[in-house]
Amino acid sequence: MKSTIACAFAALALFGSDIASAEDTIKLAVGQRGNWDTSVSEIGQRAGIFKKYGLTLDIVYTQGAGETQQAVISGSVDLGIAAGVMGVFSAFSKGAPVRVIAAETTGAADLYWYVKADSPIKTLKDTDGKTLAYSTNGSSTHGIVTAFMKQYDLKAKPTAMGGPAANLTAVMSGQVDVGWAAPPFGLDQLDKGEIRRIATGNDATAFSGQTVRLNIANAVFLAAHRDIVERYMKAYRETVAYMYKDPAALKLYADWLNISMEKAKRTRDEFFPTPAIEPDKIVGLDAIVKDAVELKYTAKPLTKEQLTELIQIPPR
């Protein structure tokens, strides 16, 4: 009898241990696998930071922010990483169940547009009648191309082309005239002189120095699991600090993408200074609200009440 009771208590203790160590799983849609800014969740999970907060991340990578945002709206994922700010404002203004839980990237120097080395196109003003690529509708690249068209009065043909790999194939084969990329993708081709950069995202005045991508949550998930989102953001902030302070983070990033440490460091230091991926503040919000109307993403400016409902960044 004593043996049976002892076994029962042992089993109960083991079962209780399993409960204590159980982790909540969050489904993430992340745009553009391998970009430094979109790698926070991946690196944090590989480093064990999210596990420390009782979280397991189920990460799905998309071809762009449009796909990411749609996955969040449909409820097939809980959070979306690196959604284009204009796309988010547009979706929310139309009643979509999206809420902002963090700034993702501020400034757009990491995004660049390029042509084949022998292309006659020297600047954006040479693109009349030419195809000008972006990733997906509602993405940051879509917003920037839209701004290019207005700012420079271009007569180009904006074309959704997916991620950097698809763009490079399309540019080199002549299917599209101007492609887009973000480091580390394309650095080798630039260094070898196979492609030539003609613009960066910061050339669009509507995006230079402002927050261009956001992290978003499905509104229903956020309302039901705010505690989980708060833990996610605590881990996210800790990972951002880790990525800039600990060389081990660079090694994780380099090993994951099978690139050199030199290229990993170049990607971070040249294109993503520390403030670029700080999550706690949306920079240039007033201008973003105005630009969303001017670029026809929203019919009218979002009100303060609407912005309060939309932007729900968990406090530190």
Stockholm file with secondary structure:
# STOCKHOLM 1.0

chainA/1-316         MKSTIACAFAALALFGSDIASAEDTIKLAVGQRGNWDTSVSEIGQRAGIFKKYGLTLDIVYTQGAGETQQAVISGSVDLGIAAGVMGVFSAFSKGAPVRVIAAETTGAADLYWYVKADSPIKTLKDTDGKTLAYSTNGSSTHGIVTAFMKQYDLKAKPTAMGGPAANLTAVMSGQVDVGWAAPPFGLDQLDKGEIRRIATGNDATAFSGQTVRLNIANAVFLAAHRDIVERYMKAYRETVAYMYKDPAALKLYADWLNISMEKAKRTRDEFFPTPAIEPDKIVGLDAIVKDAVELKYTAKPLTKEQLTELIQIPPR
#=GR chainA/1-316 SS CHHHHHHHHHHHHHHHHHHHHCCEEEEEEEESTTCTGGGHHHHHHHTTHHHHTTEEEEEEEESSHHHHHHHHHHTSSSEEEEEEHHHHHHHHHTTCCEEEEEEEEESCTTCEEEEETTCSCCSGGGCTTSEEEESSTTSHHHHHHHHHHHHTTCCCEEEECCSHHHHHHHHHTTSCSBEEECTTTTHHHHHHTSEEEEEEGGGSTTTTTSEEEEEEEEHHHHHHCHHHHHHHHHHHHHHHHHHHHCHHHHHHHHHHHTCCHHHHHHHHHHHCCGGGGCCSCCTTHHHHHHHHHHTTSSSSCCCHHHHHHHBCCCCC
#=GC SS_cons         CHHHHHHHHHHHHHHHHHHHHCCEEEEEEEESTTCTGGGHHHHHHHTTHHHHTTEEEEEEEESSHHHHHHHHHHTSSSEEEEEEHHHHHHHHHTTCCEEEEEEEEESCTTCEEEEETTCSCCSGGGCTTSEEEESSTTSHHHHHHHHHHHHTTCCCEEEECCSHHHHHHHHHTTSCSBEEECTTTTHHHHHHTSEEEEEEGGGSTTTTTSEEEEEEEEHHHHHHCHHHHHHHHHHHHHHHHHHHHCHHHHHHHHHHHTCCHHHHHHHHHHHCCGGGGCCSCCTTHHHHHHHHHHTTSSSSCCCHHHHHHHBCCCCC
//
